[in-house]
């Protein structure tokens, strides 16, 4: 099982890197993301970047966006390019194919996020050098950076399985996923603003009652539960007999 | 060891109201090159999917390499290789990495895998371009690589679904030669579906003909030619017409009669004699100069079987 999982991960990772390093939009997209989130935003924010929760939220959301960019290709692309049936005709268990692909897409999102963290830190330090290295300084920030991107990325990758299996083309799957992420982001922002003041106060009371570490761990726990539910549901859907006839 | 690579009994598969495969019973000896012939939509791909355990039969059963496909599909897939309708190649990856991926899936030892990749790619004259992304290759080269893939781990059984479809005649002939050489070297059982009768005659020791999910005939190409095609007679002369061919077709012993380039081509059923027809042609005003009789080709047998089934 582990060997099969690693085999799929190896292949997916090679495909993602080749797709993203070749010319064209496949290569431009990650470069644009890294340029904006890794250089422009840190330049604009300056040292404040390391003392505010906003960059953490942006970087976590970035993992979701980067993951969504590759997950459609991993599933819908495999079907569109007629390689899925050959893969299903091999001895690989369904679960290894599924989990290997989810892991590769999640790892890609996490890698892009980490690249932006490193690049952002270098950018802020170069632009604001005072003889002392500036960086995220507290444990909750690092906890959020380490846990947030992979768990949110995994949720997007697992949800991407459903979208990809129902989409006719890779492009359609990518558009649906992008739209879903935009709806999720703005839904959360506007939804919270639209809540009655008494509800917001109640939320704030709960949130301020917890430490930042507790909040991050609780949020991570919730997303991990969502991950598990999505992965189990994806495993139920990702079965040879169904996929061959799709 | 089981001397049968495949044994299907009453294998049937429905898709809603469509009966894609209807009561297929067939046995393929180990080591045979088995040709599965049929027109589009005959049920060839469905049969391969059932034999690989990718889908379950509605009724009936199949044993492949001694394993029940319904309960032990994983074992069947682990011991077989398959080139399905599409090449299944990852075009962004190099030829070498395409084979490496499937070698890793087959759990081959890395050193053995390296050696086997070199052996196959050299045999197919692809070794020098092994590092190139497959997307840059011609269709013929891709198809060669696609054939190398299921042979990589030396499986006991290889499924090839129309391996030369879409190739130009030269590339198809070259691929057939490679396939014949690899098959004989490997000693594996090969289950080959094709539209190409010349391919089946060249490669197969056993052939089955299927139409609309029903098995019409099975046997060696020689047996089929003798049994299904009957005597093929070519009559040269003057005064032949389509109407005359139509009259000949009404004879119960005639499987096929047609006018082709001024000659009458007649295929008789079940070894019936063509002599009475010569008299009939002369009576109807035809002038017979030469009569040549011989065994019909597999293609003619196939067409005859299709026509009989339609009638």
Interface residues (C-beta under 8 A of the other chain):
Chain A: X3 X4 X7 X10 X11 X14 X15 X18 X19 X22 X81 X82 X83 X85 X86 X87 X88 X89 X90 X91 X92 X93 X240 X241 X244 X245
Chain B: X15 X49 X52 X54 X55 X56 X73 X74 X77 X78 X82 X83 X84 X85 X86 X87 X88 X89 X90 X91 X92 X93 X97 X101 X102 X104 X105 X106 X107 X133 X149 X159
